[in-house]
């Protein structure tokens, strides 16, 4: 694994993980919420320049440090760019004390059997090698559960653990993210199936191997406590999944041992037009609220 200080921080650090990994499909929406309309850019390069500017502004905010933000998930183009003259992952760890992760999935297949599996991840070994060279600690990959389909949920979890083994073999820590859509009528039933499937796969891991889990905030508080307590799980983090920050925080605070890994809920209230003073004040208040909801501050 990467250096022991990162491992120790991720195992026991007090705080949460910031998700700064909006990809091509979600970037226009993220920029729109940030106050940057689509007529502000004319191609993907300009769009990604703007989203990197937003991420760099967040990462350089005085409150964005390892005291409360223990990790950050990066989009591949973010890893390849710089912040304040340093490669992004290096800047996060050396200057802010924040453990860097990399989003590696390439989007979702069309829905089948109530789920959306990950598309094939072309060139994954090469990407993982680059991530190791960049000083990244781990990776994140997302798939989606849209119904309480036992076979569909099992397919999701099996795919995640299969790719996780490849990631682990590169010396990286995989974050497995089988997101349950918050609007489905059978969300609680899907979460029951997910818990059972994950536990089965955890029991089959080689001795000493661990994963991290990124899960939708459950309908029943502490539903995922068996995963929080499992020796093969380094950390369980929660995604906001479309809940407002207030609702996500309220739900998270009821789940012992889970910490946040919010994206949209993290950037809620931030604007490109804000002065640095207002921006830094807003992100500081957000970080405090998410850290408190993670029962870490």
Protein Blocks (a to p, Z undefined) as FASTA:
>chain_A
ZZfklmmmmmmpgcddddfkbcfklmmmmmmmnopafklpcbfklmmmmmmmmmmmmmmp
mklcfklmmbdcddfklmmmceehiafklmmmmmnopacdddfbebjaddeehiacdddd
ehklmmmmmmmmnopabdcdddddfbdcfklmmmmmmmmmmmmmmmmmnopacddddddd
fkbmklmmmmmmmmmmmmmmmmmpcehiacdddddddfbghklmmmmmpmkbmbacddeh
lpafklmmmmmmmmghiacddfklmmgoiafkbcfklmmmmmmmmmmmmmmmnopZZ
